Amino acid sequence: MSPLAHIVALPVRFYRLFFSAWVGHGCRFQPTCSAYALEALEKHGAIKGSYLAAHRILRCHPWGGSGIDNVPESDKTKAQCRHQHHDGHHSGNDQ
């Protein structure tokens, strides 16, 4: 996690330590919004991670969705997966 993302994550960590138990466990989504925010900051950094977390929190209302809503993979992770898949695909055909 970048240093800026660590700073942005501080309020989320504070919330999880002191307020999460009072709010209750009636989360509409899995993972919870706070877990989603920390994962988004880890995967995408401070700017895009904050955007993704804010977007998720804004969707958390009685008329919003529910269910499993995972943090999207970063472009870097997608490129690594494509590269590994591409390498694995060719290694089986080179005989």
C-alpha positions in Angstrom: 0.0 0.0 0.0 1.4 3.4 -0.9 2.1 5.9 1.9 -0.8 8.1 0.8 -3.1 5.1 0.8 -2.0 4.3 4.4 -3.0 7.8 5.4 -6.4 7.6 3.6 -7.0 4.2 5.3 -6.6 5.7 8.8 -10.2 6.9 9.1 -11.4 3.4 7.9 -9.3 1.7 10.5 -10.5 4.1 13.2 -14.1 3.3 12.2 -13.5 -0.4 12.3 -11.9 -0.2 15.8 -14.4 2.1 17.5 -17.7 2.4 15.6 -18.2 -0.8 13.6 -19.6 -2.8 16.6 -22.1 0.0 17.4 -23.4 0.2 13.8 -24.3 -3.5 13.7 -23.8 -6.3 11.3 -26.6 -5.7 8.8 -24.3 -5.1 5.9 -26.0 -5.3 2.5 -22.8 -6.3 0.7 -19.9 -8.8 1.2 -17.2 -7.8 1.9 -18.4 -5.0 4.2 -17.8 -1.4 3.1 -14.9 -0.9 5.4 -13.2 -4.1 4.3 -13.9 -3.1 0.7 -12.3 0.3 1.2 -9.1 -1.2 2.7 -8.8 -3.7 -0.1 -9.5 -1.0 -2.8 -6.8 1.2 -1.2 -4.4 -1.8 -1.2 -5.1 -2.8 -4.8 -5.6 0.6 -6.5 -3.8 3.2 -4.3 -5.2 6.3 -2.6 -6.9 8.1 -5.5 -8.7 5.3 -7.4 -9.1 3.3 -4.1 -10.9 6.2 -2.5 -13.1 6.7 -5.5 -14.1 3.0 -5.5 -14.7 3.1 -1.7 -16.9 6.2 -2.0 -18.8 4.8 -4.9 -19.5 1.6 -2.9 -20.7 3.5 0.2 -23.0 5.6 -2.0 -24.6 2.4 -3.3 -25.2 1.2 0.3 -28.8 2.4 0.9 -32.2 0.7 1.1 -32.8 1.0 -2.7 -29.3 -0.1 -3.6 -28.0 -3.5 -4.4 -26.8 -6.2 -2.2 -24.7 -9.4 -2.3 -21.2 -10.1 -3.2 -19.4 -7.1 -4.5 -15.6 -7.6 -4.7 -13.1 -4.9 -5.5 -12.2 -5.0 -9.2 -8.7 -6.2 -10.0 -6.1 -3.5 -10.8 -4.9 -3.0 -14.4 -1.5 -4.2 -13.2 -3.0 -7.5 -11.8 -5.0 -8.0 -15.0 -1.9 -7.6 -17.1 0.1 -10.1 -15.0 -2.8 -12.6 -15.3 -2.9 -12.2 -19.1 0.8 -12.5 -19.3 0.9 -15.7 -17.2 -2.1 -17.1 -19.2 -0.4 -16.2 -22.5 2.9 -17.9 -21.4 1.1 -21.0 -20.2 -0.9 -21.2 -23.4 2.1 -21.2 -25.7 4.2 -23.5 -23.6 1.8 -26.3 -24.1 1.8 -25.9 -27.9 5.5 -25.6 -28.5 6.6 -29.2 -29.2 
